[in-house]
Amino acid sequence: MDKEQLTWIDLEASASSMFNIMGNNKELEFVENVWQKLSEQGLTTYSTPFECVKIKILYFALGVLYKDFCKIVYDKHNVIMYTDLLKLMKNKQII
């Protein structure tokens, strides 16, 4: 079975909702770099729908981890509207 990849281009639109706590473009650069590193390690490729869901969960976990990090270190946070984010990702054929 051929492997497909969940790329940064697939995630970019939703990233601005998840990684916009400090209010600068460095956050998106950070997560894009992290996603590139995950891709280099083969952690963003999938062969089955189940594997694809696991990668999407990895992406969401990265967003929650970043949100919690900013809350603890910088005492800054935002409210991620998960239902809106899921709708956006579904419309982009990511979910």
N, C-alpha and C positions, 0 to 999 in steps of 0.2 A: 504494500500500500504506500502511495506517495505521501510524503510529509508536506504539510502546509505550514505557513508561519503567520503568527499574529504580529504585524509590524507596527512600528511607531506611527506610521501614517493612519493605520486603523484606529489607533488610540488617541491621536492628537486632539481631536475635538472634545473628547470627554476629559482630557488631562487639564484643560484650562479650568474646569469646574472643581476638580479634585486637588490640584496643586496650585492654589492661588490664595495662600494664607498670608504671606509676607508682602504681597502686592508688587512683585517685580518679575521680570522675565527669567531671572536666574532659576526660579523654581522649575519652569518648564525645561530649561536647559539641563538641570539636574536630573529630572526624571527621564528625559530623553537619553541622557548618558547612561543612566542605570539600565534602561530598557535595552540599549545597545550592548551593554556588558552581559545582560541575561541572554540576549540573542547569540552572542559569541560563544556562550557556554551551552548552546543548544536547548535552552530552557523556554523558548518561545515557539517551538515547532510542535506540531501535533499530527496524528494520523486518524484519530477517531473523534467523534463529537465529545466523548467523555474527557479526552485529553485536552480538547479545546476549552472546555468548561474549567478544567484545572488551571489553565494558563490565565483565563479571565479572573479567576479567584485570586491568583498570584498578583495580578494587576490591582485589584481592589484592595488586597492586603497591603500592598506597597503604599497606596493612597492613605489608608487608615494609619499605618505606621508613621508616615510622614506627618499626618495631622496630629497624632499623639506626641510626636517628637517636638513639633513647634509649640504645642501647648505646654509641655514640660520645660523646655529650654528657653523659649522666648515669651511665654505666657500669652501667646497669640493663637487664635483658633477661628475656625469658621464652621458653619453648619453645612455639612454636605447633605444635600437633598438627594438621598439615594434613589428614591422613586424617579425623580427627574433624570438623574444620571442613567439609570437603567433604561428609561425610555429613549434617551439620546443614543445610547449604545445600541439599542435594538433597532432604531431607525437607521443607524449606520451599518446595519447588518453585522454587528460585532457579537451580539448575543443571539 
